[in-house]
Amino acid sequence: MSNLTLTIGNQSITFSQEDMPAIEAVLLNAGRKPGQEIVRMSSSGRIAATYKIAPFQNNEHASRAGTQHFNKSEAPRYILTDF
């Protein structure tokens, strides 16, 4: 049986190759549904993931394109328009 070991910092976890489709599905769906626990069953048992969003600061905005950071400067703002 083929295995994959994922190491982050000093923590490691080993997955079987057969679990990879379930792990991928859980991670992708958790990213699409923040705050909800997403569960899939695999040959190794139950696989679950929850995507927790950090609170935004007053100069950030989240969109499908990712988090956008805005200037905190109090300098005058100008809106450019096309006449």
Backbone as JSON Lines, residues from 0, in Angstrom:
{"i":0,"aa":"M","n":[0.84,-1.17,0.0],"ca":[0.0,0.0,0.0],"c":[0.89,1.24,0.0]}
{"i":1,"aa":"S","n":[0.59,2.2,-0.88],"ca":[1.35,3.45,-0.96],"c":[0.85,4.43,0.09]}
{"i":2,"aa":"N","n":[1.79,5.18,0.67],"ca":[1.46,6.15,1.71],"c":[2.0,7.53,1.37]}
{"i":3,"aa":"L","n":[1.38,8.54,1.95],"ca":[1.83,9.92,1.84],"c":[1.94,10.46,3.26]}
{"i":4,"aa":"T","n":[3.07,11.06,3.6],"ca":[3.24,11.67,4.92],"c":[3.28,13.17,4.76]}
{"i":5,"aa":"L","n":[2.39,13.86,5.48],"ca":[2.31,15.32,5.47],"c":[2.91,15.81,6.78]}
{"i":6,"aa":"T","n":[3.9,16.7,6.69],"ca":[4.55,17.25,7.86],"c":[4.42,18.76,7.85]}
{"i":7,"aa":"I","n":[3.89,19.3,8.95],"ca":[3.79,20.74,9.13],"c":[4.4,21.05,10.49]}
{"i":8,"aa":"G","n":[5.44,21.85,10.48],"ca":[6.16,22.11,11.73],"c":[6.75,20.81,12.23]}
{"i":9,"aa":"N","n":[6.44,20.44,13.47],"ca":[6.95,19.18,14.01],"c":[5.85,18.14,14.18]}
{"i":10,"aa":"Q","n":[4.74,18.3,13.43],"ca":[3.65,17.33,13.46],"c":[3.57,16.63,12.11]}
{"i":11,"aa":"S","n":[3.36,15.34,12.12],"ca":[3.26,14.55,10.88],"c":[2.05,13.64,10.94]}
{"i":12,"aa":"I","n":[1.48,13.4,9.79],"ca":[0.37,12.45,9.67],"c":[0.57,11.69,8.35]}
{"i":13,"aa":"T","n":[0.32,10.39,8.39],"ca":[0.5,9.54,7.21],"c":[-0.86,9.07,6.71]}
{"i":14,"aa":"F","n":[-1.06,9.21,5.41],"ca":[-2.31,8.82,4.75],"c":[-2.03,7.7,3.77]}
{"i":15,"aa":"S","n":[-3.02,6.85,3.56],"ca":[-2.89,5.84,2.5],"c":[-3.3,6.49,1.18]}
{"i":16,"aa":"Q","n":[-2.84,5.96,0.1],"ca":[-3.18,6.5,-1.22],"c":[-4.69,6.43,-1.47]}
{"i":17,"aa":"E","n":[-5.34,5.41,-0.92],"ca":[-6.78,5.25,-1.1],"c":[-7.58,6.36,-0.41]}
{"i":18,"aa":"D","n":[-6.99,6.99,0.61],"ca":[-7.68,8.06,1.33],"c":[-7.59,9.42,0.63]}
{"i":19,"aa":"M","n":[-6.71,9.56,-0.32],"ca":[-6.46,10.87,-0.93],"c":[-7.71,11.5,-1.56]}
{"i":20,"aa":"P","n":[-8.56,10.79,-2.32],"ca":[-9.75,11.43,-2.87],"c":[-10.69,11.97,-1.79]}
{"i":21,"aa":"A","n":[-10.86,11.24,-0.69],"ca":[-11.72,11.7,0.4],"c":[-11.11,12.92,1.1]}
{"i":22,"aa":"I","n":[-9.81,12.92,1.3],"ca":[-9.13,14.06,1.93],"c":[-9.26,15.3,1.05]}
{"i":23,"aa":"E","n":[-9.03,15.14,-0.23],"ca":[-9.16,16.27,-1.16],"c":[-10.58,16.82,-1.14]}
{"i":24,"aa":"A","n":[-11.58,15.95,-1.18],"ca":[-12.98,16.4,-1.17],"c":[-13.32,17.14,0.11]}
{"i":25,"aa":"V","n":[-12.85,16.63,1.24],"ca":[-13.12,17.28,2.53],"c":[-12.49,18.67,2.56]}
{"i":26,"aa":"L","n":[-11.24,18.79,2.16],"ca":[-10.56,20.09,2.21],"c":[-11.19,21.1,1.26]}
{"i":27,"aa":"L","n":[-11.51,20.68,0.05],"ca":[-12.12,21.6,-0.92],"c":[-13.49,22.07,-0.46]}
{"i":28,"aa":"N","n":[-14.31,21.14,0.03],"ca":[-15.65,21.51,0.48],"c":[-15.62,22.34,1.76]}
{"i":29,"aa":"A","n":[-14.67,22.1,2.64],"ca":[-14.55,22.91,3.85],"c":[-14.2,24.35,3.48]}
{"i":30,"aa":"G","n":[-13.36,24.54,2.47],"ca":[-13.02,25.88,2.01],"c":[-14.21,26.6,1.41]}
{"i":31,"aa":"R","n":[-15.13,25.86,0.85],"ca":[-16.34,26.46,0.24],"c":[-17.44,26.73,1.26]}
{"i":32,"aa":"K","n":[-17.36,26.09,2.43],"ca":[-18.41,26.22,3.45],"c":[-17.78,26.54,4.8]}
{"i":33,"aa":"P","n":[-17.26,27.75,4.96],"ca":[-16.6,28.11,6.22],"c":[-17.52,27.92,7.42]}
{"i":34,"aa":"G","n":[-16.95,27.41,8.5],"ca":[-17.69,27.23,9.73],"c":[-18.45,25.92,9.84]}
{"i":35,"aa":"Q","n":[-18.57,25.18,8.76],"ca":[-19.28,23.9,8.79],"c":[-18.29,22.74,8.81]}
{"i":36,"aa":"E","n":[-18.61,21.73,9.6],"ca":[-17.78,20.53,9.59],"c":[-18.18,19.7,8.37]}
{"i":37,"aa":"I","n":[-17.2,19.36,7.56],"ca":[-17.41,18.53,6.36],"c":[-16.83,17.15,6.66]}
{"i":38,"aa":"V","n":[-17.61,16.11,6.38],"ca":[-17.21,14.74,6.72],"c":[-17.29,13.85,5.48]}
{"i":39,"aa":"R","n":[-16.31,12.98,5.33],"ca":[-16.31,11.94,4.31],"c":[-15.82,10.66,4.97]}
{"i":40,"aa":"M","n":[-16.25,9.54,4.44],"ca":[-15.77,8.25,4.92],"c":[-14.72,7.73,3.92]}
{"i":41,"aa":"S","n":[-13.71,7.09,4.45],"ca":[-12.67,6.51,3.6],"c":[-12.36,5.11,4.1]}
{"i":42,"aa":"S","n":[-11.41,4.47,3.46],"ca":[-11.04,3.12,3.88],"c":[-10.46,3.11,5.3]}
{"i":43,"aa":"S","n":[-9.94,4.25,5.75],"ca":[-9.37,4.35,7.1],"c":[-10.37,4.81,8.14]}
{"i":44,"aa":"G","n":[-11.57,5.21,7.69],"ca":[-12.58,5.68,8.63],"c":[-13.05,7.1,8.29]}
{"i":45,"aa":"R","n":[-13.53,7.79,9.31],"ca":[-14.11,9.13,9.15],"c":[-13.02,10.18,8.97]}
{"i":46,"aa":"I","n":[-13.2,11.06,7.97],"ca":[-12.3,12.19,7.73],"c":[-13.14,13.45,7.8]}
{"i":47,"aa":"A","n":[-12.74,14.4,8.64],"ca":[-13.52,15.63,8.83],"c":[-12.61,16.84,8.77]}
{"i":48,"aa":"A","n":[-13.17,17.97,8.32],"ca":[-12.43,19.23,8.28],"c":[-13.41,20.38,8.51]}
{"i":49,"aa":"T","n":[-12.94,21.41,9.2],"ca":[-13.7,22.63,9.4],"c":[-12.78,23.8,9.09]}
{"i":50,"aa":"Y","n":[-13.23,24.69,8.22],"ca":[-12.46,25.87,7.85],"c":[-12.94,27.02,8.73]}
{"i":51,"aa":"K","n":[-12.07,27.52,9.59],"ca":[-12.42,28.63,10.48],"c":[-11.77,29.9,9.94]}
{"i":52,"aa":"I","n":[-12.6,30.9,9.7],"ca":[-12.11,32.16,9.16],"c":[-11.71,33.07,10.31]}
{"i":53,"aa":"A","n":[-10.51,33.64,10.21],"ca":[-10.06,34.61,11.21],"c":[-10.85,35.89,11.05]}
{"i":54,"aa":"P","n":[-11.11,36.59,12.16],"ca":[-11.85,37.86,12.05],"c":[-11.06,38.86,11.2]}
{"i":55,"aa":"F","n":[-11.79,39.64,10.42],"ca":[-11.14,40.62,9.56],"c":[-10.75,41.86,10.35]}
{"i":56,"aa":"Q","n":[-9.69,42.46,9.93],"ca":[-9.31,43.76,10.48],"c":[-10.07,44.82,9.71]}
{"i":57,"aa":"N","n":[-10.04,46.04,10.21],"ca":[-10.84,47.08,9.57],"c":[-10.34,47.5,8.2]}
{"i":58,"aa":"N","n":[-9.17,47.04,7.79],"ca":[-8.66,47.41,6.48],"c":[-8.62,46.23,5.51]}
{"i":59,"aa":"E","n":[-9.41,45.18,5.78],"ca":[-9.43,44.0,4.92],"c":[-10.83,43.74,4.39]}
{"i":60,"aa":"H","n":[-10.88,43.1,3.24],"ca":[-12.14,42.69,2.64],"c":[-11.91,41.34,1.98]}
{"i":61,"aa":"A","n":[-12.81,40.38,2.21],"ca":[-12.68,39.05,1.61],"c":[-13.6,38.94,0.41]}
{"i":62,"aa":"S","n":[-13.11,38.31,-0.63],"ca":[-13.91,38.04,-1.81],"c":[-13.46,36.7,-2.37]}
{"i":63,"aa":"R","n":[-14.09,36.27,-3.46],"ca":[-13.68,35.0,-4.07],"c":[-12.25,35.06,-4.58]}
{"i":64,"aa":"A","n":[-11.74,36.29,-4.8],"ca":[-10.36,36.46,-5.27],"c":[-9.37,36.39,-4.12]}
{"i":65,"aa":"G","n":[-9.86,36.33,-2.88],"ca":[-8.98,36.29,-1.72],"c":[-9.15,37.53,-0.87]}
{"i":66,"aa":"T","n":[-8.31,37.67,0.13],"ca":[-8.39,38.82,1.02],"c":[-7.67,40.0,0.39]}
{"i":67,"aa":"Q","n":[-8.33,41.13,0.39],"ca":[-7.75,42.35,-0.16],"c":[-7.41,43.28,0.99]}
{"i":68,"aa":"H","n":[-6.26,43.93,0.93],"ca":[-5.83,44.84,1.98],"c":[-5.95,46.27,1.46]}
{"i":69,"aa":"F","n":[-6.49,47.15,2.29],"ca":[-6.68,48.53,1.89],"c":[-5.76,49.43,2.7]}
{"i":70,"aa":"N","n":[-5.43,50.56,2.11],"ca":[-4.54,51.53,2.73],"c":[-5.2,52.12,3.97]}
{"i":71,"aa":"K","n":[-4.46,52.22,5.08],"ca":[-4.97,52.79,6.31],"c":[-4.77,54.31,6.37]}
{"i":72,"aa":"S","n":[-4.12,54.87,5.38],"ca":[-3.78,56.28,5.38],"c":[-5.02,57.16,5.46]}
{"i":73,"aa":"E","n":[-4.88,58.29,6.17],"ca":[-5.97,59.26,6.27],"c":[-5.84,60.33,5.18]}
{"i":74,"aa":"A","n":[-4.96,60.14,4.22],"ca":[-4.78,61.09,3.12],"c":[-6.07,61.19,2.31]}
{"i":75,"aa":"P","n":[-6.31,62.32,1.64],"ca":[-7.54,62.46,0.84],"c":[-7.66,61.34,-0.19]}
{"i":76,"aa":"R","n":[-8.88,60.92,-0.43],"ca":[-9.14,59.86,-1.42],"c":[-9.75,60.48,-2.66]}
{"i":77,"aa":"Y","n":[-9.4,59.96,-3.8],"ca":[-9.92,60.47,-5.07],"c":[-10.59,59.33,-5.81]}
{"i":78,"aa":"I","n":[-11.72,59.6,-6.4],"ca":[-12.41,58.62,-7.22],"c":[-12.21,59.01,-8.67]}
{"i":79,"aa":"L","n":[-11.66,58.11,-9.44],"ca":[-11.41,58.37,-10.85],"c":[-12.62,57.92,-11.65]}
{"i":80,"aa":"T","n":[-13.11,58.77,-12.48],"ca":[-14.27,58.44,-13.3],"c":[-13.94,58.71,-14.76]}
{"i":81,"aa":"D","n":[-14.7,58.1,-15.62],"ca":[-14.55,58.29,-17.06],"c":[-15.75,59.12,-17.55]}
{"i":82,"aa":"F","n":[-15.5,60.35,-17.97],"ca":[-16.6,61.21,-18.43],"c":[-16.87,61.04,-19.88]}
